[in-house]
Amino acid sequence: MAIRKRLDAYLVPGKHIHLIGIGGVSMRPLGLVLRGMGMKVTGSDMNSSVSTDELIEKGIEVHIGHNAKNIEGADCIIRTAAAHNDNPEIAAARAMGIPVFERAQAWGLIMREYKNAICVSGTHGKTTTTSMITHVFMQAQRDPTVMLGGYLPLLKAGHRVGNGDTIIMESCEYCDSFLNFYPTVAIINNIEADHLDYFKDLAAVQRSFRKFAGLVPRTGYVIANGDDENTVAALADLNYITFGIDPKNDIHPAGLSEDFRSFDIICRGKRYCHVELAVYGRHNVYNALAAAAAAYVMGIEGEAVSAGLASFTGAGRRMEFKGNYNGAAVYDDYAHHPGELHALINAVKTMGYKRIIVAFQPHTYTRTKALFDDFVRELRRVDIAVLAEIYAARESNKLGISSLDLAKQVEGAIFFETLPEVAAYLRTIAQEGDVILTVGAGDIYKAGEMLLK
């Protein structure tokens, strides 16, 4: 009976797989990939969304709300990290002896089918770096399979099933999920204290990333940010390829322009290619260097890197231009950690707008509480800060914290409980020469869309 408890016994054509939290950024493509492999796929999610609508359109049965009846006929269950044992479908599966597996286990097994598995990790920049690598590998006609935590216009989706020998996978540290993967190339963009509802502290996060690096076989490559102190400390004594702006790194830029968009990439002392980026910000130099490093170790020509990076104009919700309102440019960004906010604001400051207006929605109570002073510091750097209430995601407010607490610490900041109120306020202040940013990992983008309507 032991073999029946292994997930690979179920990921075969004809089996019925039920996905709990199927609307999630990693679960939705998993459902589509499994169905493409010949399995019957059903799923459930707390709320209907663009993602669940897309799955239904493609013929996958999706239940809105969690109910024991939803799992009838399922051979096994795959759940998102946010679904806990008190979920009625998980409880029912356990009672009926239907095995329950984690999302990351499924992606790990799929990964083993590929000769090359490029896994992109880090506290920040995962989606953008994975997207840049995708552009490069598509340009080089490597026909990759791709799994992203966001939307990429090139793919018109957040995933792609290719026929090549390479899978490119965004790899998240939350709940140690990336430790289920089988990377042949592991990229570590940076390490900061985050997901403190799971990790005790920064040291615990660093230990997780070190284990991730340890998954790479001797024939593979670990590629990590040599300018990031937390990363260097985490990987002490390990052998890896470094990238960074400092010329001491194995892979670094030369002739970097003031706007951070034009530079040569030097790989181990030799010029690899020239890059003209379409995206702004110092952080995107790091993302591009990481992408180039992955291409370099995989034997891709420099010309494909130049062309691939030049064609990348951003991933969905990553400094995504949404339109103009009353002369103000409206952008949306997924930044939900102080480090990401810092990079975003720095990038926007190079773009020449008269005023920077940020409508920020913090993501999770634990992150807001743990990194409170850092959020305050970043919000003080913009001309006008508008705070929406905290997006709960997987949590309930046991800490008694509100975005109002942040607003009180930022001079001139204003707090609103609802997104329509945020949109209405932005409408009254928008003027020629402004940039308005809706920022956060929740549904703050809706405020920008309401404004533009």
C-alpha positions as CSV (number, residue, x, y, z in Angstrom):
1,M,0.0,0.0,0.0
2,A,2.9,2.4,0.5
3,I,3.2,3.2,-3.2
4,R,-0.4,4.5,-3.2
5,K,0.6,7.2,-0.8
6,R,3.1,8.6,-3.2
7,L,1.9,11.4,-5.4
8,D,3.5,10.0,-8.6
9,A,1.1,7.0,-8.4
10,Y,-1.8,9.5,-9.0
11,L,-0.3,11.8,-11.6
12,V,-1.2,9.4,-14.4
13,P,-3.8,9.8,-17.2
14,G,-7.3,8.9,-16.2
15,K,-6.9,9.7,-12.5
16,H,-9.2,12.3,-10.9
17,I,-7.3,15.1,-9.1
18,H,-9.1,17.7,-7.0
19,L,-7.3,21.0,-6.4
20,I,-8.2,23.1,-3.3
21,G,-7.5,26.8,-3.9
22,I,-7.5,26.2,-7.7
23,G,-7.8,30.0,-8.4
24,G,-4.3,30.7,-6.9
25,V,-1.4,31.9,-9.1
26,S,0.4,28.6,-8.9
27,M,-2.6,26.3,-8.6
28,R,-4.4,27.5,-11.7
29,P,-1.6,26.6,-14.1
30,L,-1.1,23.4,-12.2
31,G,-4.7,22.4,-12.9
32,L,-4.2,23.2,-16.6
33,V,-0.9,21.3,-16.8
34,L,-2.4,18.2,-15.1
35,R,-5.3,18.3,-17.4
36,G,-3.0,18.5,-20.4
37,M,-1.2,15.4,-19.0
38,G,-4.5,13.5,-19.3
39,M,-6.0,13.7,-15.8
40,K,-9.5,14.6,-14.8
41,V,-9.2,17.9,-12.9
42,T,-11.7,19.5,-10.6
43,G,-11.2,22.3,-8.0
44,S,-12.6,24.7,-5.5
45,D,-11.9,28.2,-4.3
46,M,-13.2,30.5,-1.7
47,N,-14.1,33.2,-4.2
48,S,-14.8,33.4,-7.9
49,S,-12.2,35.4,-9.9
50,V,-10.7,36.0,-13.4
51,S,-8.7,32.8,-12.7
52,T,-11.6,30.6,-11.8
53,D,-13.6,32.0,-14.8
54,E,-10.7,31.0,-17.1
55,L,-10.6,27.5,-15.7
56,I,-14.4,27.0,-16.1
57,E,-14.1,28.4,-19.7
58,K,-11.5,25.7,-20.4
59,G,-13.8,23.0,-19.2
60,I,-12.6,22.4,-15.6
61,E,-15.3,22.0,-13.0
62,V,-14.7,24.7,-10.3
63,H,-16.8,24.9,-7.1
64,I,-17.0,28.3,-5.3
65,G,-16.8,27.7,-1.6
66,H,-15.4,24.7,0.2
67,N,-17.7,21.7,0.8
68,A,-17.1,18.0,1.5
69,K,-19.3,17.2,-1.5
70,N,-16.8,18.8,-3.9
71,I,-14.3,16.0,-3.6
72,E,-16.7,13.2,-4.6
73,G,-14.9,10.7,-6.9
74,A,-11.5,12.2,-6.4
75,D,-8.5,9.8,-6.3
76,C,-6.3,12.4,-4.5
77,I,-6.3,16.0,-3.3
78,I,-3.7,18.7,-4.0
79,R,-4.0,21.8,-1.8
80,T,-2.6,25.3,-1.8
81,A,-0.4,26.3,1.1
82,A,-3.2,28.5,2.4
83,A,-5.6,25.6,2.9
84,H,-5.3,24.1,6.4
85,N,-6.5,20.8,8.0
86,D,-9.7,22.5,9.2
87,N,-10.8,23.0,5.6
88,P,-14.0,20.9,5.1
89,E,-12.7,19.2,1.9
90,I,-9.4,18.3,3.6
91,A,-11.2,17.0,6.6
92,A,-13.5,14.9,4.4
93,A,-10.6,13.5,2.4
94,R,-8.8,12.4,5.6
95,A,-12.0,10.7,6.9
96,M,-12.4,8.9,3.5
97,G,-8.8,7.9,3.2
98,I,-8.2,10.0,0.1
99,P,-4.5,11.2,0.2
100,V,-3.8,14.9,0.4
101,F,-0.7,16.4,-1.2
102,E,0.9,19.8,-1.3
103,R,1.0,22.0,-4.5
104,A,4.8,22.2,-4.3
105,Q,5.0,18.4,-4.3
106,A,3.1,18.2,-7.6
107,W,5.3,20.9,-9.3
108,G,8.4,19.0,-8.0
109,L,7.3,15.8,-9.6
110,I,6.4,17.6,-12.9
111,M,9.9,19.2,-12.8
112,R,11.6,15.8,-12.7
113,E,10.4,15.1,-16.2
114,Y,12.8,17.8,-17.5
115,K,16.5,17.6,-18.1
116,N,16.9,21.2,-17.0
117,A,15.0,22.8,-14.2
118,I,15.7,26.5,-13.6
119,C,14.2,27.6,-10.3
120,V,14.1,31.3,-9.5
121,S,14.0,32.2,-5.8
122,G,14.5,35.2,-3.6
123,T,12.4,37.5,-1.4
124,H,12.0,40.0,-4.3
125,G,12.2,39.9,-8.1
126,K,11.1,36.3,-8.7
127,T,8.3,36.9,-11.2
128,T,10.3,39.5,-13.1
129,T,13.5,37.4,-13.3
130,T,11.5,34.3,-14.3
131,S,9.7,36.4,-17.0
132,M,13.1,37.7,-18.3
133,I,14.5,34.2,-18.5
134,T,11.3,33.1,-20.4
135,H,11.8,35.9,-22.9
136,V,15.5,34.8,-23.4
137,F,14.7,31.1,-23.8
138,M,11.8,31.8,-26.1
139,Q,14.1,34.0,-28.2
140,A,16.7,31.2,-28.3
141,Q,13.9,28.8,-29.4
142,R,14.4,26.4,-26.5
143,D,10.6,25.9,-26.3
144,P,10.5,25.9,-22.4
145,T,7.7,25.0,-20.0
146,V,7.1,27.9,-17.7
147,M,5.4,28.5,-14.3
148,L,5.1,32.1,-13.1
149,G,3.5,33.8,-10.1
150,G,2.1,36.4,-12.3
151,Y,0.9,37.2,-15.9
152,L,3.3,37.5,-18.7
153,P,2.0,39.3,-21.9
154,L,4.4,37.2,-24.1
155,L,2.6,34.0,-22.9
156,K,-0.8,35.7,-22.6
157,A,-0.9,33.7,-19.3
158,G,1.2,32.8,-16.2
159,H,2.3,29.5,-17.6
160,R,3.4,27.7,-20.7
161,V,3.7,24.0,-21.6
162,G,6.6,23.5,-24.0
163,N,8.1,20.6,-25.8
164,G,11.8,21.5,-24.9
165,D,13.9,19.9,-22.2
166,T,13.7,22.9,-19.9
167,I,11.3,24.0,-17.2
168,I,11.5,27.6,-15.8
169,M,9.9,27.8,-12.4
170,E,9.2,30.6,-10.0
171,S,10.1,29.1,-6.6
172,C,8.7,30.5,-3.3
173,E,10.2,30.0,0.1
174,Y,6.8,30.3,2.0
175,C,6.2,27.2,4.1
176,D,9.6,25.9,2.6
177,S,7.6,24.9,-0.5
178,F,10.6,25.3,-2.8
179,L,12.3,22.5,-0.9
180,N,10.0,20.1,-2.8
181,F,11.7,21.0,-6.1
182,Y,14.5,19.4,-8.1
183,P,16.5,22.4,-9.5
184,T,19.5,21.9,-11.9
185,V,19.9,25.7,-11.8
186,A,18.9,27.5,-8.6
187,I,18.8,31.3,-8.6
188,I,18.7,33.3,-5.4
189,N,18.0,37.0,-6.1
190,N,18.2,38.2,-2.5
191,I,17.1,37.2,1.1
192,E,15.2,39.4,3.6
193,A,13.0,38.7,6.6
194,D,9.6,37.9,5.2
195,H,6.7,35.4,5.7
196,L,7.2,35.8,9.4
197,D,3.9,34.0,10.0
198,Y,5.9,30.9,9.1
199,F,9.6,31.7,9.6
200,K,10.7,32.7,13.2
201,D,13.3,35.3,12.0
202,L,15.8,36.2,9.2
203,A,18.1,33.3,10.3
204,A,15.3,30.8,9.7
205,V,14.7,32.3,6.2
206,Q,18.4,32.0,5.5
207,R,18.5,28.4,6.6
208,S,15.7,27.6,4.2
209,F,17.5,29.2,1.2
210,R,20.7,27.4,2.1
211,K,18.8,24.1,2.0
212,F,17.3,25.1,-1.4
213,A,20.8,25.7,-2.8
214,G,21.8,22.3,-1.4
215,L,19.2,20.6,-3.7
216,V,21.2,21.3,-6.8
217,P,23.3,18.3,-8.1
218,R,27.0,18.6,-8.6
219,T,26.4,18.9,-12.3
220,G,24.1,21.9,-11.8
221,Y,24.6,25.5,-10.9
222,V,23.7,27.8,-7.9
223,I,23.5,31.4,-9.1
224,A,23.2,34.0,-6.3
225,N,23.4,37.8,-5.7
226,G,27.0,38.5,-4.5
227,D,26.0,42.1,-3.5
228,D,23.4,40.9,-1.0
229,E,24.9,40.4,2.5
230,N,22.1,38.1,3.7
231,T,22.5,35.8,0.7
232,V,26.3,35.7,1.0
233,A,26.0,34.9,4.7
234,A,23.4,32.1,4.0
235,L,25.6,30.5,1.4
236,A,28.9,30.7,3.2
237,D,31.3,27.9,2.3
238,L,29.1,26.8,-0.7
239,N,30.4,27.0,-4.3
240,Y,28.2,29.2,-6.5
241,I,28.3,31.7,-9.3
242,T,27.8,35.3,-8.2
243,F,26.0,38.2,-10.0
244,G,25.7,41.8,-9.0
245,I,26.6,45.4,-9.9
246,D,30.0,45.2,-8.0
247,P,32.7,44.2,-10.6
248,K,34.0,41.6,-8.1
249,N,31.0,39.3,-9.1
250,D,31.4,36.6,-11.8
251,I,28.6,38.2,-13.8
252,H,28.3,42.0,-13.6
253,P,27.5,45.1,-15.8
254,A,30.0,47.4,-17.5
255,G,29.2,50.9,-18.7
256,L,26.0,51.1,-16.7
257,S,23.9,54.1,-17.8
258,E,22.5,56.6,-15.3
259,D,19.0,55.4,-15.8
260,F,20.1,51.7,-15.3
261,R,18.7,50.6,-18.6
262,S,21.8,50.3,-20.9
263,F,24.9,48.2,-20.1
264,D,27.2,45.4,-21.2
265,I,27.1,42.1,-19.3
266,I,30.5,40.7,-18.4
267,C,30.6,36.9,-17.7
268,R,33.8,35.7,-16.0
269,G,35.9,38.4,-17.5
270,K,34.5,38.4,-21.1
271,R,31.8,40.5,-22.7
272,Y,28.7,38.3,-23.1
273,C,26.3,40.8,-24.6
274,H,24.9,44.4,-24.6
275,V,21.5,45.1,-22.9
276,E,19.0,47.9,-23.5
277,L,16.2,47.3,-21.0
278,A,12.6,48.5,-21.5
279,V,12.0,48.5,-17.7
280,Y,13.3,51.0,-15.1
281,G,15.2,50.7,-11.9
282,R,18.4,49.5,-10.3
283,H,16.6,46.3,-9.1
284,N,15.9,45.4,-12.7
285,V,19.6,45.4,-13.4
286,Y,19.9,42.6,-10.8
287,N,17.0,40.8,-12.4
288,A,18.5,41.0,-15.8
289,L,22.0,39.9,-14.6
290,A,20.3,36.8,-12.9
291,A,18.5,36.0,-16.1
292,A,21.7,36.4,-18.2
293,A,23.6,34.2,-15.7
294,A,21.0,31.4,-16.2
295,A,21.3,31.7,-20.0
296,Y,25.1,31.8,-19.8
297,V,25.4,28.5,-17.9
298,M,22.8,26.9,-20.2
299,G,24.9,27.8,-23.3
300,I,22.6,30.4,-24.8
301,E,24.3,32.9,-27.2
302,G,24.6,36.5,-26.1
303,E,22.5,37.8,-29.0
304,A,19.5,35.9,-27.7
305,V,20.0,37.4,-24.3
306,S,20.2,41.0,-25.8
307,A,17.0,40.4,-27.9
308,G,15.1,38.6,-25.2
309,L,15.7,41.2,-22.5
310,A,15.0,44.1,-24.9
311,S,11.6,42.6,-25.7
312,F,10.6,42.3,-22.0
313,T,8.3,45.2,-21.1
314,G,7.2,44.0,-17.7
315,A,5.1,41.2,-16.1
316,G,1.5,41.8,-15.1
317,R,1.2,43.8,-11.8
318,R,5.0,44.7,-12.0
319,M,5.1,48.4,-12.7
320,E,2.3,47.8,-15.2
321,F,1.0,50.9,-17.0
322,K,-2.8,51.0,-16.7
323,G,-3.7,54.3,-18.4
324,N,-4.0,58.1,-17.8
325,Y,-6.5,60.0,-15.7
326,N,-6.6,63.8,-15.8
327,G,-3.0,64.0,-17.0
328,A,-1.7,61.6,-14.4
329,A,-0.1,58.3,-15.4
330,V,-1.6,55.3,-13.5
331,Y,0.6,52.2,-12.8
332,D,0.0,49.1,-10.7
333,D,2.7,47.2,-8.8
334,Y,2.7,44.0,-6.7
335,A,5.2,45.4,-4.1
336,H,4.2,44.2,-0.6
337,H,7.5,44.2,1.3
338,P,9.5,47.3,2.3
339,G,12.4,46.2,0.2
340,E,10.1,46.0,-2.9
341,L,8.6,49.4,-2.1
342,H,12.1,50.9,-1.8
343,A,13.1,49.5,-5.2
344,L,9.8,50.7,-6.8
345,I,10.0,54.2,-5.4
346,N,13.7,54.5,-6.5
347,A,12.8,53.4,-10.0
348,V,9.9,55.9,-10.3
349,K,12.1,58.7,-9.1
350,T,14.1,58.3,-12.3
351,M,11.1,58.7,-14.5
352,G,10.7,62.5,-14.2
353,Y,7.2,62.9,-12.7
354,K,6.3,66.0,-10.7
355,R,4.6,64.1,-7.9
356,I,4.6,60.5,-6.8
357,I,1.2,59.4,-5.3
358,V,1.1,55.9,-3.8
359,A,-2.1,54.1,-2.9
360,F,-0.8,51.3,-0.7
361,Q,-2.6,48.2,0.6
362,P,-0.5,46.2,3.1
363,H,-0.6,42.5,2.7
364,T,-1.2,40.4,5.8
365,Y,-1.4,41.5,9.4
366,T,1.8,39.7,10.5
367,R,3.9,41.3,7.8
368,T,2.5,44.8,8.5
369,K,3.3,44.3,12.3
370,A,6.7,42.8,11.9
371,L,8.0,45.3,9.3
372,F,5.9,48.3,10.5
373,D,8.8,50.8,10.9
374,D,10.3,49.9,7.5
375,F,6.9,50.5,5.8
376,V,6.6,53.9,7.5
377,R,10.1,54.8,6.3
378,E,9.3,54.0,2.7
379,L,5.9,55.7,2.7
380,R,7.5,58.9,3.9
381,R,9.5,59.0,0.7
382,V,6.5,59.8,-1.6
383,D,4.6,63.0,-2.1
384,I,1.2,61.6,-1.1
385,A,0.5,58.3,0.6
386,V,-3.0,56.9,0.5
387,L,-3.6,53.8,2.7
388,A,-6.2,51.2,2.1
389,E,-7.0,48.7,4.8
390,I,-4.8,45.7,5.2
391,Y,-5.5,42.8,2.8
392,A,-6.0,39.8,5.1
393,A,-5.1,37.0,2.6
394,R,-4.8,33.8,4.7
395,E,-4.9,35.5,8.1
396,S,-7.4,36.9,10.6
397,N,-6.5,40.0,12.6
398,K,-5.3,38.7,15.9
399,L,-2.8,41.5,16.3
400,G,-5.4,44.4,16.3
401,I,-3.4,46.3,13.6
402,S,-4.8,48.6,10.9
403,S,-3.4,50.6,8.0
404,L,-4.7,53.6,10.0
405,D,-1.7,52.9,12.3
406,L,0.7,53.4,9.4
407,A,-1.1,56.5,8.2
408,K,-0.7,58.1,11.6
409,Q,3.0,57.8,11.3
410,V,3.3,59.3,7.8
411,E,2.8,63.1,7.5
412,G,0.0,64.0,5.2
413,A,-1.1,60.3,4.7
414,I,-4.8,59.5,4.5
415,F,-6.5,56.2,5.3
416,F,-9.7,54.8,3.7
417,E,-11.4,51.5,4.7
418,T,-12.7,50.7,1.2
419,L,-11.3,50.7,-2.3
420,P,-14.1,52.9,-3.8
421,E,-13.2,55.6,-1.3
422,V,-9.5,55.3,-2.3
423,A,-10.5,55.7,-6.0
424,A,-12.8,58.6,-5.2
425,Y,-10.0,60.4,-3.4
426,L,-7.4,59.8,-6.2
427,R,-10.0,61.3,-8.6
428,T,-10.0,64.6,-6.6
429,I,-6.2,65.0,-6.4
430,A,-4.9,63.7,-9.8
431,Q,-3.3,66.3,-12.0
432,E,-1.0,66.8,-15.0
433,G,2.5,65.5,-14.3
434,D,1.6,63.1,-11.5
435,V,2.3,59.4,-11.3
436,I,-0.3,57.4,-9.4
437,L,0.8,53.9,-8.2
438,T,-1.6,51.3,-6.8
439,V,0.6,49.1,-4.8
440,G,0.2,45.8,-2.9
441,A,-0.3,42.0,-3.4
442,G,-4.1,42.1,-2.7
443,D,-6.8,43.7,-4.8
444,I,-5.6,47.4,-4.6
445,Y,-5.3,47.3,-8.5
446,K,-9.1,47.6,-8.5
447,A,-8.8,51.2,-7.1
448,G,-6.8,52.1,-10.2
449,E,-9.3,50.4,-12.5
450,M,-12.2,52.3,-10.8
451,L,-10.2,55.6,-11.2
452,L,-9.7,55.0,-15.0
453,K,-13.4,54.0,-15.5
